[in-house]
């Protein structure tokens, strides 16, 4: 088994005024050759967008893009005709495939919106672009790891992507111990602490810390406080 720790304070950072963004992996003006990706996980951005501001229309292709809001409301518009608002509890996916144009904006002018923007390399190129979102209640994530992203065609729940990847979210009480069993041999897991503190294989992780884990079939997790955790099982 091999582990890699990415402490929150070591992430790349860009403050554009309207956008305050922390990058777990190289992105835009942040370049770190040792932190280009974790297997198929290419981008994990921790974004805060000021009231009324947003990303203008821009293109993507051949990437699976997942957005997980934690506060406020994010409005999405794309050239497939989708106009949607996502907020805490929602998970959104866009399969960019052959190409898509979209814009994202903070729906509210009087408060910020905070969300995680995650990019995953697809296992198929030039697929038909698609959009989906689902809402998950706090109760569904209480003291367990709920699957919120799974492979296209699987019956594992959540929104689906063109990759043998599974994302799980959990809201864990202090002192809870649980085990995650990987769903595909050879995959790795990137654990990201949204809030709180956990211990994984003797390593204590705090808020916004990340940990890449490879070479194991199960992962032991101990919640050292009330914790919100994101696990991303990814081909490596």
C-alpha positions as CSV (number, residue, x, y, z in Angstrom):
1,X,0.0,0.0,0.0
2,X,1.2,3.5,-0.8
3,X,-0.2,6.8,0.5
4,X,0.3,10.4,-0.5
5,X,-0.7,13.3,1.7
6,X,-1.8,16.7,0.4
7,X,-2.2,19.1,3.2
8,X,-4.8,21.9,2.7
9,X,-2.1,24.6,3.2
10,X,0.0,23.2,0.3
11,X,-2.7,23.6,-2.3
12,X,-2.4,26.0,-5.2
13,X,-4.3,29.3,-4.6
14,X,-5.7,31.9,-6.9
15,X,-7.7,34.9,-5.7
16,X,-9.3,36.8,-8.6
17,X,-11.5,38.9,-6.4
18,X,-14.8,37.5,-7.7
19,X,-13.3,33.9,-7.5
20,X,-11.2,32.5,-4.7
21,X,-10.0,29.1,-5.7
22,X,-7.7,26.4,-4.1
23,X,-6.3,23.7,-6.3
24,X,-5.4,20.2,-5.1
25,X,-3.8,19.5,-8.5
26,X,-2.1,21.7,-11.1
27,X,-4.6,24.0,-12.7
28,X,-4.4,27.3,-14.7
29,X,-1.6,29.4,-13.1
30,X,-0.7,26.8,-10.5
31,X,1.7,24.2,-11.8
32,X,3.3,21.5,-9.7
33,X,4.9,18.6,-11.7
34,X,4.4,16.4,-8.6
35,X,0.7,17.1,-8.4
36,X,-0.7,16.8,-11.9
37,X,-3.4,14.3,-11.1
38,X,-4.2,11.2,-9.1
39,X,-4.9,8.5,-11.7
40,X,-8.0,9.6,-13.6
41,X,-8.7,12.4,-11.1
42,X,-7.4,15.5,-12.9
43,X,-8.8,18.5,-11.0
44,X,-10.1,19.1,-7.5
45,X,-10.8,22.8,-7.1
46,X,-12.3,24.4,-3.9
47,X,-14.1,27.4,-5.3
48,X,-15.8,30.4,-3.8
49,X,-17.7,32.8,-6.1
50,X,-18.8,36.2,-5.0
51,X,-22.4,37.4,-5.2
52,X,-23.7,37.9,-8.7
53,X,-20.4,36.8,-10.3
54,X,-19.5,33.7,-12.3
55,X,-17.8,31.9,-15.1
56,X,-18.8,33.2,-18.6
57,X,-19.6,30.8,-21.4
58,X,-16.6,28.5,-22.1
59,X,-15.9,25.2,-23.8
60,X,-15.0,21.7,-22.5
61,X,-14.4,18.4,-24.3
62,X,-13.5,14.9,-23.4
63,X,-13.8,15.4,-19.6
64,X,-16.2,14.3,-16.9
65,X,-17.0,17.3,-14.7
66,X,-18.6,17.0,-11.3
67,X,-19.8,19.9,-9.2
68,X,-20.6,19.5,-5.5
69,X,-22.0,22.7,-3.8
70,X,-21.6,23.3,-0.1
71,X,-23.2,26.7,0.3
72,X,-25.4,29.0,-1.8
73,X,-26.8,28.5,-5.2
74,X,-25.0,28.0,-8.5
75,X,-26.8,28.5,-11.8
76,X,-25.8,26.4,-14.8
77,X,-26.6,27.1,-18.5
78,X,-25.3,25.1,-21.4
79,X,-25.7,24.8,-25.2
80,X,-27.8,21.6,-24.8
81,X,-30.6,23.8,-23.4
82,X,-30.1,23.0,-19.7
83,X,-30.8,25.8,-17.2
84,X,-30.5,24.5,-13.7
85,X,-29.6,25.7,-10.2
86,X,-27.6,23.5,-7.8
87,X,-27.2,23.9,-4.1
88,X,-25.9,22.1,-1.0
89,X,-27.1,18.4,-1.2
90,X,-26.9,18.3,-5.0
91,X,-24.3,16.6,-7.2
92,X,-24.1,17.7,-10.8
93,X,-22.3,15.9,-13.7
94,X,-21.4,17.0,-17.2
95,X,-20.0,14.6,-19.7
96,X,-18.3,17.0,-22.1
97,X,-17.5,14.4,-24.7
98,X,-17.4,15.8,-28.2
99,X,-17.7,19.3,-26.9
100,X,-20.0,21.5,-24.7
101,X,-20.3,25.2,-23.9
102,X,-21.6,26.2,-20.5
103,X,-21.6,29.1,-18.1
104,X,-21.9,29.1,-14.3
105,X,-23.0,32.0,-12.1
106,X,-23.8,32.7,-8.5
107,X,-27.5,33.0,-8.6
108,X,-27.6,35.4,-5.6
109,X,-26.1,38.8,-5.5
110,X,-26.1,39.1,-1.7
111,X,-24.1,35.9,-0.7
112,X,-21.3,33.8,-2.0
113,X,-21.5,30.3,-3.5
114,X,-19.0,27.6,-2.5
115,X,-18.5,24.4,-4.4
116,X,-16.0,21.7,-5.4
117,X,-15.2,21.4,-9.1
118,X,-13.9,18.0,-10.0
119,X,-12.6,16.8,-13.4
120,X,-12.1,13.1,-14.2
121,X,-10.5,11.8,-17.4
122,X,-13.1,9.6,-19.3
123,X,-12.6,6.0,-20.3
124,X,-14.2,6.8,-23.7
125,X,-13.5,9.8,-25.9
126,X,-15.9,11.8,-28.1
127,X,-19.1,10.5,-26.4
128,X,-22.4,12.4,-26.8
129,X,-22.4,15.3,-24.3
130,X,-24.8,14.8,-21.4
131,X,-26.0,16.5,-18.2
132,X,-27.4,15.2,-14.9
133,X,-27.9,16.2,-11.3
134,X,-29.3,14.5,-8.2
135,X,-30.1,15.7,-4.7
136,X,-29.1,13.7,-1.6
137,X,-30.4,14.4,1.9
138,X,-28.3,14.7,5.0
139,X,-30.0,11.6,6.4
140,X,-28.9,9.5,3.4
141,X,-25.2,10.4,4.2
142,X,-25.5,10.0,8.0
143,X,-22.8,7.8,9.4
144,X,-22.2,6.0,6.1
145,X,-20.5,6.5,2.8
146,X,-23.3,7.1,0.2
147,X,-22.4,6.5,-3.5
148,X,-23.2,9.8,-5.3
149,X,-21.2,9.1,-8.6
150,X,-20.9,5.8,-10.3
151,X,-20.0,4.4,-13.8
152,X,-22.4,4.7,-16.8
153,X,-24.7,1.7,-16.9
154,X,-24.1,0.6,-13.3
155,X,-26.8,0.1,-10.7
156,X,-24.7,1.6,-7.9
157,X,-26.6,4.9,-7.6
158,X,-25.9,8.6,-8.0
159,X,-25.1,10.5,-11.2
160,X,-23.1,8.5,-13.7
161,X,-19.8,9.2,-15.6
162,X,-17.8,7.5,-18.4
163,X,-15.2,6.1,-16.0
164,X,-14.9,3.1,-13.6
165,X,-15.1,5.6,-10.7
166,X,-17.2,5.8,-7.6
167,X,-17.6,8.9,-5.4
168,X,-19.0,8.6,-1.9
169,X,-20.1,11.3,0.6
170,X,-20.5,10.8,4.3
171,X,-21.5,12.9,7.3
172,X,-19.8,11.0,10.2
173,X,-20.3,11.4,13.9
174,X,-17.2,11.6,16.2
175,X,-15.6,8.3,17.0
176,X,-17.4,6.5,14.2
177,X,-15.3,3.7,12.6
178,X,-16.1,2.4,9.2
179,X,-14.5,0.5,6.3
180,X,-14.6,1.3,2.6
181,X,-14.2,-1.7,0.2
182,X,-13.0,-0.8,-3.2
183,X,-15.3,-1.7,-6.0
184,X,-12.7,-2.5,-8.7
185,X,-9.4,-4.2,-8.4
186,X,-6.5,-1.9,-9.2
187,X,-8.3,1.3,-8.4
188,X,-7.1,3.8,-5.8
189,X,-8.9,6.2,-3.5
190,X,-8.5,9.9,-3.0
191,X,-9.9,10.9,0.4
192,X,-10.8,14.6,0.9
193,X,-12.0,16.0,4.2
194,X,-14.6,18.6,3.5
195,X,-15.1,19.4,7.2
196,X,-13.8,17.9,10.4
197,X,-11.0,15.4,11.1
198,X,-10.4,11.8,10.3
199,X,-7.6,9.2,10.8
200,X,-6.8,6.9,7.9
201,X,-4.0,4.3,8.3
202,X,-2.6,6.3,11.2
203,X,-2.6,9.6,9.3
204,X,-4.6,12.4,10.8
205,X,-6.3,14.5,8.2
206,X,-8.0,17.9,8.9
207,X,-10.3,20.2,7.0
208,X,-9.5,20.3,3.2
209,X,-6.6,17.8,3.5
210,X,-6.4,15.1,0.8
211,X,-4.9,11.6,0.8
212,X,-4.2,9.4,-2.1
213,X,-4.2,5.6,-1.4
214,X,-3.2,2.8,-3.7
215,X,-2.4,-0.9,-3.4
216,X,-5.2,-1.9,-1.1
217,X,-8.7,-3.4,-1.3
218,X,-10.2,-1.8,1.9
219,X,-9.7,1.5,3.7
220,X,-10.2,1.9,7.5
221,X,-11.6,5.3,8.5
222,X,-12.0,6.8,12.0
223,X,-13.8,10.1,12.5
224,X,-11.9,12.1,15.1
225,X,-14.7,14.7,15.1
226,X,-18.0,15.4,13.4
227,X,-16.8,15.0,9.8
228,X,-17.9,15.5,6.2
229,X,-15.8,13.2,3.9
230,X,-15.6,12.8,0.2
231,X,-14.0,9.5,-1.1
232,X,-13.2,9.3,-4.8
233,X,-12.4,5.8,-6.0
234,X,-10.5,6.2,-9.3
235,X,-8.5,4.1,-11.8
236,X,-4.8,4.7,-11.2
